[in-house]
Amino acid sequence: MPQQLSMFAVRVSAPEGLQYVPDFISPEVEQDLIAAIRTLPLQPFQFGHFEGKRRVASFGYRYDYSLRRLELADPIPSWLAGVIAEIESFGGPTTEIGQVLCTEYDVGVGIGWHRDKPHFDRVFGLSLGSSCKFRFRKSNGPSWERFTLDAEPRSLYMMSGASRRIWEHSIPAVEATRYSITFRTMLDAGAGVSRPRSARS
Ligand SMILES: O=C(O)CCC(=O)C(=O)O
């Protein structure tokens, strides 16, 4: 490789522990899930005194940024039972979803750089309605190592290991309305509150 080029060559490899499954659900299931999310009392994301533009509904647990702790939320609704069973099967033995977050991103809305709260273990995310650039970054001394996943509608991503604990993730402003459902397993030691009863069929 010419010297000039090698200076700019970037090794782009997926973060360890990240898995991606295109077409995890059918278009029919996608439409049913979007319709169900639209019936929820979605509220602007609360970050202490600040309000995010994305609108969310939490089930099982919700993280309260003012109190800095997990609080119990409404039980996981039964219309999620089928997809949760598929995700738990994909995740393998011992995978038990304890928390669900439904999110609506209107056009122009995204989510900033963050890692999920340490109370949670693995994070599974279903993308619905439109695609997004699911960006990852990890500090590499003076610069950032970066990776971008094109998360397509109906796809599932799973973050575990370094992709979940070391890398941060964010989504830039979406170009068409996107919905996501994130499903999280719990780290029992960190939960600090008793397990909610899930409304599973
Ligand atoms: O919408 C998504 O797929 C990601 C959501 C997310 O990162 C979060 O709510 O913490």
PDBQT file of the ligand as one rigid body, heavy atoms in Angstrom, charges set to zero:
ROOT
HETATM    1  O1  LIG A 301     -33.364   2.851  18.974  1.00  0.00    +0.000 OA
HETATM    2  C1  LIG A 301     -32.482   2.038  19.170  1.00  0.00    +0.000 C 
HETATM    3  O2  LIG A 301     -32.332   1.013  18.491  1.00  0.00    +0.000 OA
HETATM    4  C2  LIG A 301     -31.446   2.298  20.279  1.00  0.00    +0.000 C 
HETATM    5  C3  LIG A 301     -32.025   2.896  21.521  1.00  0.00    +0.000 C 
HETATM    6  C4  LIG A 301     -30.988   3.152  22.575  1.00  0.00    +0.000 C 
HETATM    7  O3  LIG A 301     -29.808   3.140  22.342  1.00  0.00    +0.000 OA
HETATM    8  C5  LIG A 301     -31.444   3.440  23.935  1.00  0.00    +0.000 C 
HETATM    9  O4  LIG A 301     -32.652   3.659  24.161  1.00  0.00    +0.000 OA
HETATM   10  O5  LIG A 301     -30.599   3.465  24.855  1.00  0.00    +0.000 OA
ENDROOT
TORSDOF 0
